[in-house]
Amino acid sequence: MKLSGLALSACLIFAGSTVAQAPVPASGPAPTGERLDQLLTAWEKRMAGTESLYTKTSRTETHPLTKKQTTFVGEAAFQKPSMARIDLTHQDEVGKPDAEKTNFERLFCTGQYIYEYSPADKKIIIHEMPKNNPADDNMIMSFLKGMKAANAKARFDMTLSKEDEWYGYLLISPKNAADKAEFTAAQLTIWMKNPNPANKPDLAMMPVRLWYRQPNGKEVTYTFGDMQPNVNLPKDAFVPRQIAGYKVENAQPAVPMSPLVPKTPAPIVREQKP
């Protein structure tokens, strides 16, 4: 099954608007290959220990010719093994009721089905979850989900271009044809140490910013903030909700439709697991 470009956005569920742009890499000698291996191992361990996550998210797309920028803002949540939510709205429509929005992206993964919202034709399309995780077919999703360090190095050309007190900058280039069809270059910025006080979430080794260039020249930048790893999420955090005027459509007629809940989901509980 292949979903729309929104499936690509779901990678952010594993990553996270105090949205501040990551600083320009500090000057100085490039780190060694041994240091890259150390950071990839630490990153792998950190992502493997992330059972759930809530984050605010911003995505900016830059047109390759006009340089015009389009920005979507919203939030995402994730809970292992396979429940997820991504909800992004064009900046000009933030605050509008859902039924009045014309430019937003929303995806719910319930563990059994994927609910894809299509404002263009006012539909909620239900896809059956494939046996193989769709994230495994997507470079960015699989990378941010938490690949093993050895697998990441085998799949991509990777360089730790710069490192300073707060940030590490990983440059990523595709090797295989499938990844080259998705992007030509990427940069992932991660926290080198926790920026939060002792009573707040530890964000060391978590993503700050993801930039990549598509083969057509479009540049996409995701900025993550207010990240809550291993947060206690409410029970209905991944229950899709109806929008007035929208029709529900099964991508495969044999797939039964799960009920949609016509209400605003409960707010995220900020309590952290020990």
N, C-alpha and C positions, 0 to 999 in steps of 0.2 A: 504494500500500500504506500502510495506517495501522497502526502498532504501538501497544502499550499506552503508558501514561504513562512507562515506562522510557525510551522513545526521547527524551523531553524531557530526561531526566537525562544523556543522552549529550552534551549541550552542554558538560558539565564537562570533557570530554576536551580541549577547546580552551582551558580556563581553569584550577583548582587551588587528626596534626591537632594539629600545633602550633596547633590551631584556636582562634585568638583572635578575639574579635569586633572588627570594625572600630570605631574610636572615633567618638563623636558628632562631626559636622562642626564645625570651629572657627568661632568667631564672626568677623564682619567683613563687608565688602561683597561682594556676589556677583560672581564673575568676569564678564568681558565675553563677548559672542558671538565676538569675534575669538580670545579665549583658548580657547574651546570648539573652534573650527576647528583651532587649533594642536595641541590634544591629540588630536582625532580623527584627524588626519593622522599624528601620531606613533604612535598606537595601531594604525592601519591598517598602517603600515610594520612595526611590531614583530610583529604577528600573521602577516603575510605571510612573515616570516623565520623563523617557528617551524615546523620540519619534523617534530618529534616532541616528545612531552611525557609525563612521568609526574607524578602528583600524588596526594596524599591529599585526601579529600573528606568533608565532613559536610553533611547536609541535614536541616533542621528544619522541620517543618510545624506550623503553629498553627491550631487549629480556630477558625472565626469566632465561634462562640457560647460554647463552654466554655473557650476559650483553652488547652485541653489541647495539649501539645506532644509530637510524635513525632519521634524522631531516628534517622537512619540514618548509618552511618559506613563508610568503605571507601576505595577508590582508583580511579583511572582512568588510562588510557594512550591515546595517539593517535600515529599515524604517517601522514604524507601518502603517497599521496593519499586513501586511504579505509579504512585499518585502525584499529580502535578497540576499547576494552574499558572497561566501567563495571561496578563490583562494589560494591554497597552492602548492608549487613546491619543489621537493627534492632539498636539498642544492647543490648537484652536478650539477643540471641543471638550476640553477638560471641564468638568462640573455640570455638563448637560446630562439629562436623564438618558438612560440607555436607548430608549425607544426613539430619541431624537438625534442620536449620533449617526453619522454617515461614514466615519473614518476611524475605526478602531479594530483591534485584533484581540481575539480571546480564544483560549484553548483550555479545555479541561481534560485531564487524563484520570479516569476513575480506577484504573487498574485492570478493567475489563473492556472499557470503551473509551474512545476519544471523541469529545464534543468540540466541533469546529464551528465558530460563529462567523457568518458571512453577511456583513451589513449591506453589501451591494445588492443582494437579492433577498435580504431579510429571511435568512434560513439558519437553522442550527443543524449541522450535518453530523450524523453519528457514524463513526467508523469503528469497526471491531479492532481491538488491539491485535497486531500481528504477533505470531509466535516468536519471531525474532524482534527484539527491541528496535524500533525505528531509529533510535539514537545511535545504534551501532553503525548505521549507514551514513551518518552525518559527521563530518570532520569536527566541527566546533562542538556539537553536542557530546560526542564521545570523548573529546579532549577535556572539556570542562566537567564532565560527569566524573572523571577520575580514572584515566587510563593508567596502567602500570607504566612506570618510568621507562622500562626497556621497550615496551610496545610503542610508546610515544616516539622514542628515538628511532625505532625501526621504520615507523610510518612517515615521519617528518624530518626535514633538516631543521635542527633547532640550535639556536645560539643564545646564550645569556649575554646580551649586548652591553648592558650597563647594570650596575648595582650601587645603591647608596644606602644611607641609614634606614630609609623607610620603604624603598621600592626596589623591585627587581624587574627587569625588562626582558622578556623572552621573545625573540624573533622566530617566526615559524614559516617554513616554506614547504609546499606540497611535493611529494615524490610520485605518487601514483596518479593515474589518469582521472579517477573518480574525484580525488581531492582537488586536482587542478581545475576541474570543471566548476568547483565551488569557490575557490579563492586563489589568488596569485601570491599574496603575502599577508602576514598577520603579525600583530604584536599583542601579547598578553602582559599586562602589568599586575604584579602581585604585591601584597604587603610583606615586607621582610620582617617586620615585628608588629606587635599589636598596637594600634593607635589609640585604643580605648583605655579608660581607667580600669582599675582592678575589679569593680563591680559591674562592668559591662562585658559584652561578648568578646572573646579572643578571636581576632581576625588574622592572625599571623598565617601566612601561606594562602590566604583567600584572595580572590581576584578583586582588583580595583577598576580595571578598564580593559576592554577588548576591542581592538581595531582590526579590520581586515579590508582588503581590496578584492572586489569581484572581477572576473575576467572581462566584463564590459567596462571596467574602470570605476564603477560606483564604489565609494568608500562608506563603510558602515562602522559606527562607533557605539558600543554599549558602555555605559557608565553605571557602576553599582554603588549603592549606598544604603545606610540604615540596615545593614545586614544582621540577621539573627540566626546563626547556625544552631542546630539542635534545639529549636524553639518548640514549645508545646502548642501545637496547632489545634484549633477547635474541630470537633467531629465533622462539621459540615463544610470545612474549608475546601473540599474538593467535590462538592455537590453542585452540578451545573444548574443554573437558574434560567427560567423562561424570561423572554422579553416580549412585551405586548406587541402584537402584529407580526411576530416571527413564526414561520412554519418549521416543524421538525421533520427532517428527512433522513432516512437510513441510507447510507452509501451502499449497503448490501441488504436487500429486503428481508433476508433470513435472520438478520440481527434484531433481537427484541430491543425496544426502546426503554431505557431506564427513565424513571420519572424525573421531571425537571421541577425544581423548587422555585416558585415565584417570589423570592424574597432576597433581601440583601444579606450576604453571608456575615456571620458573627465576626467581630473584630479580632485581630490576632492577639493572643495572650503572650505578653513579652517575657513570661517566666522562663528561665533557662534550666535545662537539665543539669544535674551535678556532673 
